[in-house]
Amino acid sequence: MTDLLREILQTLRNNKLRTGLTGFAVAWGILMLVVLVGMSKGVLTSFESNAAEGTSDNVNIWGGNTSMPYQGYKENRRIRLKASDIDVLESELGDRMTGATATVSIDTAVISTPSDYITGGLYGVFPEMEKTGRMKLAHGRFINRRDIDEARRVLVISESNAKILFGDAEKAVGRPVKSMQLAFIVVGVYSNEGNTTNYAPFTTVNAIKGDGGYINQIRLNVSNLSTEEEGLEFEKDVRATMGRIHQFNPDDESAIWIWNQFVNHLTMGGAFRILNMAIWIIGLFTMLSGIIGVSNIMFVSVRERTHEIGIRRAIGAKPRNILVQIILESVFITALFGYIGIFLGILANEGIAAAFSGSDFIKDPTVDLRLALYVTIVLIVSGALAGLFPALRALKIKPVEALRDE
Amino acid sequence: MPIIDLKDINKTYQGAVPLHVLKDINLEIERGELVSIMGSSGSGKSTLLNILGILDTYDTGEYHLGGVLIKNLSENRAAELRNRMIGFVFQSFNLISYKNAVENVALPLFYQGVSRKKRNRLAMEQLERLGLADRAHHLPGELSGGQKQRVAIARSLITNPSIILADEPTGALDSKTSHDVMQIFRQLNAEGMTIVIVTHDPGVGEQTNRIIRLVDGQIIDRP
């Protein structure tokens, strides 16, 4: 075996340029495959981790303006959401919901300390906002369930606002502030850039606004839905229920705005899977062209070495010896340069991972090592196939004719 | 029993005009003979040599090599017989250009599965026998014509064959070198090797013990 390997290495060394060019084609093909598949996987991973973080199983509702007359009302009537809508939705659609959250705001609220004040209003939220808003807590905590239940007067503010109010963001937690003539306590400071919203518990802000106050948005967490049809059916039921409460036509699409993330996720998931498949196909064909290159070059090699093969046959090489040698040459080139391609591809992926670290679009664009095993099998099989036909061609040449070939 | 025994061998090349190259060839060559097959080009002597070397097939008749009937052999069996029983020496040497002298000489043993160490030792012995020990690690391109032919002879000897078939072994050499090569063949023959040389050069024929003349595919003038 080592003898045969030595024999093959000698042949390949004897044709450095040809070996190198063929190898480059294979390595490039594999490199492209690994990079493409890695990127595609990165996009998919990012997509799926968004799903895991709970941004895919909800339906969001905002108020709108009617576009159809209904039961004596003219069109162009403003529909605004109320906190009481949540209870109705929960009781009527509870079989397909695990709960609901909402946001409410008092835009005119000012928050002050003895030293300074900030504007920006109060934004009432549920604890889930920490996840869906991707809050980065620098100090303290976010709004929690108990805050909601007890309608506590607590605030979570941005680092920049904390500096204005207290001079130092770190000192903010636990300190009192005033807003709407009421005393609040700062329980958390977040560091998201470009966001200066002042978060308070939904129930607190809603209570300040009083009964019958309008809210901004309702977010229904859906469950027991699996298909796009069921998602759209749920959306329709939401319109029907809301239409009954607010007296608008259930078919009026602009009376309330619905962002159905559940259905969006399904559609996007389908699109991503098609993209992923397309990328695999492109990658495989790139690899295939590399392998066809190997086959092609082996044909050339066999043609060039007809005379040599004739000599080998004359001095006692059996057909099998010639066959094995040519196929192994092909496998050797394919496998060696294939692995170089994989190695470079993984390096490239690491580079991309580093360049896109923190991006929501591509997450962990790497190819796992299990793939290395599959690739080994694929490389050996495809290398053998690439060598098989040239080798069979070599066998068809009779020793006498081969010897005559100069 | 003769080492080579041909009975009524016929060979026709099929083509637009079928060419009957060998006509009822009957030939016996005994062990230890030094024989030349002579004829002008187109006389069928190369075809005859190819049949003797199991590189080509014949249509009718019987060919026994060392008592083995050479007919309808599989490629594997033919390769094995070529490897073990026949040593080839060609006009154009037919050395593999990227292998050095030792590797070329050792190559037949590679196909017998002999270990690298052993076959290189045996190859060195053959090269020493032919006075080429100092050229052992030269590539064919770095050797003179005579040296190349001696490497080829060493290669033909390494499997210790029953017979050496030489096809115009001096055809590419000058007269001085030709003479040296023929001396080697005579020496090998003196040591007991059976050698068949195909040539059109009467000078070469004269140095053999028996001349078989081929004219238009027929043996004439049998001694």
Contacts between the chains, C-beta under 8 A, distances in Angstrom:
chain1	res1	chain2	res2	distance
A	3	B	110	6.6
A	3	B	115	7.8
A	3	B	116	5.6
A	6	B	116	7.5
A	7	B	110	7.3
A	10	B	98	6.6
A	10	B	99	7.2
A	11	B	98	7.7
A	13	B	98	8.0
A	14	B	98	4.1
A	307	B	94	7.8
A	308	B	96	5.6
A	310	B	94	7.8
A	311	B	94	4.7
A	311	B	95	7.8
A	311	B	96	6.2
A	312	B	96	7.9
A	312	B	107	7.3
A	312	B	111	7.7
A	313	B	79	6.8
A	314	B	53	7.4
A	314	B	55	6.3
A	314	B	82	6.5
A	314	B	88	5.4
A	314	B	94	7.3
A	315	B	82	7.0
A	315	B	83	6.6
A	315	B	88	6.6
A	315	B	107	6.1
A	315	B	108	4.5
A	315	B	111	7.1
A	315	B	155	7.0
A	316	B	79	5.4
A	316	B	80	6.9
A	316	B	82	5.2
A	316	B	83	2.4
A	316	B	84	7.4
A	316	B	108	5.3
A	316	B	111	4.4
A	316	B	112	7.3
A	316	B	159	7.5
A	317	B	79	6.3
A	317	B	111	5.2
A	318	B	75	6.9
A	318	B	76	4.9
A	318	B	79	4.3
A	318	B	80	7.2
A	318	B	111	7.1
A	319	B	75	4.9
A	319	B	76	6.8
A	319	B	79	7.4
A	320	B	76	7.2
A	321	B	111	6.0
A	398	B	55	7.9
A	398	B	56	7.9
A	399	B	55	5.0
A	400	B	50	5.3
A	400	B	55	4.8
A	400	B	56	5.1
A	403	B	55	7.3
A	403	B	90	7.2
A	403	B	94	6.7
A	406	B	92	7.0
